[in-house]
């Protein structure tokens, strides 16, 4: 098994030998069956792939797999959104791909609840006024009884739905297959999004970026939102038209927005989003916590048991859907 880390990401994502050893202690009996190698920024990747059956990492030189990985059977990608390595024509046929879906749930639910309360209490509006030394009161109603629309009810969306129900909200959901989820009062397929947008007081985007979701919430869809409604994006920037969103925030058509994802990242200082009123931004940290690598390894070790037993793995990626 070969583990590749990237130095330019925060240490919470690094799978180090020390964290590996701790995971072996948590999952007794597995450690002695695995021979891990560790590297940084794909150093020595070609050599490692000559013998590796399992590859763990996030960014790879794609042609290397076809040329140098004769024994490879499984790739685990240490994040959930996979658009940066899609399409998957670089992965040999028969190699299983899994992702980190579910690892983000606890922190994502907490962040979603915070963002919902910030929007409901007009915090982006007040922060904008604070920067302008302007005293302007607002008296919104409590959040209980208001409607949250979650676009992309995967693991992060499910965690957010649970938190929203604790706040007394009505929860609507958009999901590709339309299957029901706990804590979602009404689920619909993406084709119904324009019908549901006018019902929502707050829209939460937790969808991955795929050919089907890119631009899903564009200028037309933003125009269907209630006057004064709010938007949260914890999924991917490409799902929402940020230029149109910034215009509506500037014009006061929407009550506020909380954005955690951008394109590119880091967001350049020249981006007009830095100067958009009624907007709060966080630097892509809504769903990641200090135990991220540990939770990743718990997921991987659970799948190792399945892999060795010849059982289906959790979080297997559909190459056509990109998740």
N, C-alpha and C positions, 0 to 999 in steps of 0.2 A: 504494500500500500504506500503510495507516494502522496505527501501533503505539500502543496505549494502555497506560500503566503505572499502577500504584497505589502511591501514596506510603506507605500504611500497611503495605506488605509490605517485607521486608528488601531491601537493595540487590542481593543475589545474583540476584534475579528481574528486575531492571530491564533492559529492552532500550534502551540509550541510543544516541545517535548515534555515540559512540566505539566501542561494542561492534558496532554495525552496520557501521562502517567496517572494523573488524578482520575481520568475517565476509566482507565484500566482497573483502578481500585473500586470504582463504582460498579463496574460491569465485570465482576470476577469470572475468570475462566476464559475470557475472550483475549486478553492481552497476550497470553503466551501463544495464541494461534496467529497473531499478526506480526508482521515485520515492517514497521513504518520507516520511511525516510522523510526528511524534512528539508525544504529549500525555500529560497526567497526569490521572488520576481523571475521565476522560471529558470533559475540557474541550475544547470545540470538536468533539465527536464528530459532531454533526449536520452540521456544515459539511464535515467530512472525508468523511463517507459519501456525499456528493453525487457524488464522483468515484472513491472507492476501489473497487478490484476485490478486494482482499485486506485482511482485518481481523485483526490480531493483538492478543490481550489475554486477560483473565481474567474481568473483571466488566463487564457491559454493561447499559445501560438498554434493556430488551428491545424496547419498541415502536418504538424509533428505527429499527430495521432495516427494518421494513415501510414506514415513512413516508418515510425519507430515504436509502435505499441502492439506487438503481435499477441500478447497475452491479455490485453485490456478487456475487461468485461463490464465495468461499471464506473461511471463518473458521477461524483457528488459535487454539485455547485453550491457554494456556501452563502447563497442569497436566494430570494424568491423570484424577483423579476429577472428574466433571462434574455431580454431583447438585445443585450450587448454581445451575446454569443449566438444569436439566432440569425438566419436559419441554421439547422443542425446538420447540414450536408458535410460538415467537417468531421462528424462523429461516425466511425465505422458502423455498418449495419450489425445489429446484434448486441451492440454495447448499450447498456441501460443508462439512462440519465435520471438523476433525482435532484431535488432542490430542497431548500430550507423552509418550505411552507410550514407554518405552525410555530416555528421558533420565535417569531415576532409577536405572537398573540398577547401575552400579558402586558407588555409595555405599550403596544398599539392600542389596546382597549383603554388604558389610562390616558394616553395622549388624546385619543378621540374624545373622551369625556371632558378633558380640560378644554379642548378646542370648541366643543359644543357650548360649554358654559361661557367661554370667552365671547363667542359670537352672540349668544343669547343676551349677554350683559353688555354688549356693544363696546367691548374692550378695544378692538381696532379703531373705532371711532374716537374713543377717549385718548388713546395713545397718539393719534393724529392731532387731536386738539392740544394735547400736552406739548407736543413739539412746536406748536404755533402759539403757545401761551394764550389759548382761547378757552374761556369758561362757557361750556354749553352742556346743559343737563339733558339726560335721556332716562326714561323710566319704563323699560320693557317689562312685560309680564313674565312670571316664572316659566321655566322651560317645560314643566309638566303639562302634558296635553298637546304639546306642539309636535310637528311631524318631521322626522329625519328620513331622508332617502339615501340609502347606501348603494353606490354604484360599484358592483364587484364584491359580492358577498362570499369571499373566500375565508381563510382563517383570520386575517386581520379584520375583515368586515364582520365576521361572526363575533369576535371579541368586542368590537364597537357596538354591535347590536345589543349584547348583554348589558353593557354599561348604559346604553341609552334607555333600556327598559327600566333599569334601576332609577333613572332620573324621571321616570313616568312618561316617557315619550311614546308616540305612535311611530312604528318603524316600518318603512317600505323598503323593498330590496330589488335590485336588478342583478340577475345572474344568468349566465349564458344558457344553461339548461333549464332554468326556471324552477328547479327543485326547491322545496321548502327548507328553511333553516330555523333552528331554535331562535326565539326572540324576535323574529321577523313576522310582523302581522300579515303582510301581503307581499308575495314574491312575484316578479314578472321577468320576462325575457327582455333583452336589449331593445327590441322593436317597440316596446311600450314606454321607453324613457320620456318621450315628448308628452305623453299623457300624464305621467307621474310628476314631472318637474313642477308644474304649477301648484301641486298639492303640498310641496315641501317648504318648511321654514328653513331647514338647513340641508344641504347636499354634502355628503361625504364620499369622496372618491378613493377607493382602495383597489381599483382594477389594475391588472398588469398592462403593460404596453405591448400590444400585438397588432397585426394588420387590421384586425376587426375593431380594436378599441382606440386606435389613433384618431384623434379629433372627434371622439364620441360626444364630447360636450364642447361644441363650437359656438360661434356667435349666435346662430339661430336658437340653440338650446338654452344658452344663457339668457336670451331674450324671453324665454318662457318662464323663467323663475319669478316668484313673487317679488314685488317691490320690497326692498329691505331684507330679503332673504340672504343667507350666508352660505359660503362654500368652503370646504376643507378638502385639500388634496394630500393624501398620504400614499398614493399609488405611484403614478409616473406623470411627469410634466406633460408628455405628449398626448395624454388623454384629454386635456383641457386647453382651450385656446386662451393663453395667458394675455395676449394682446387685447382681445375683446374683453376679457375679465378686468384688466387694468382700466380700460375705458369706462366700464360700468361702475367700478369702484370710485373712480375720479369724479364721475357725474352724479354720484349718490344714488344710482339706481339699485344698487345692492347694499346690504347693511355692513358687509365686511367679508374678509376672507382670511384663512389661515393656510399657508402653503409650506410644505416640508420638502417638496421635490422640484427640481429645476432641470433645465437643459440649456447650456451645459452646467456641470457641477465641477468645481465651485462656480457660483454665479458671478460673472464679471462685474466689476464696479461700474461699468458703463451701462448695465442693464437698467431700463427705466423702472423695473419693479422695485428697486431700492427706494425710489422716490414716489411710489404710488400710495395715495392716502387710503385709509381704512383697510390696510393690509398688514398682517403680521407674518413674518417669515422665520422659519427655523432651518438650519443647514443639514437636512436629511438625517435627522436623529430621532424621529418620532417613535420608532419601533425597536431600537437597538439598546441594549443594556450591558452593564459590565460582565454579566454571565453569558454573553452571546456565544462565545466560543465553546463554553461548557455545554450549553443547550444544543449547539450544533453537534458536538461529539456524542451527546446522549442519543440524538436522532441517528447519527451514523452508526454507532455501536448497536442500536436496536436493529438497524437494517443489516448490519453484518451478520447478526444471528440468523436473520431471514435468508440472506445470501448464501451462507454456508449450508443452510438446510434446504436450499432450492425453493424457497417460498417467495411469493411476490413481494417486492419492496414497497415501502411507504413512499409517497411523494414522487412516484414515477412520472416523468414529464412526457406529455404527448407532443411529439415533434411537430405536428401540424398546428397545434394550438399555441405552442411556445410556453406552456406551463403545465 
